[in-house]
């Protein structure tokens, strides 16, 4: 059975990380207008349709959405840790 611990978030800012390993306050939302988005305490962090702050979500390795180029997403999956990119 899948749970929220199987959800992984990938952004170009911090790489791929399980939502359960992220600090409290992060929230994933999905709306018809905005698609999938990542928020922290009411501040937009990344989104499915945001080219400047792209977001990828996967559940147990199955991609839900991805605006991050394929090779970048694969690199983060191989590393599997929080990465701070400059």
Buried (B, 14 or more C-beta within 10 A) or exposed (E): EEEEEBBBBBBBBBBBBEBEEBEEEBBBEEEEEEBBBBBBEEEEBBBBEBEEBBBBBBBEEEEBBBBBEEEBBEBBBEEEEEBEEE
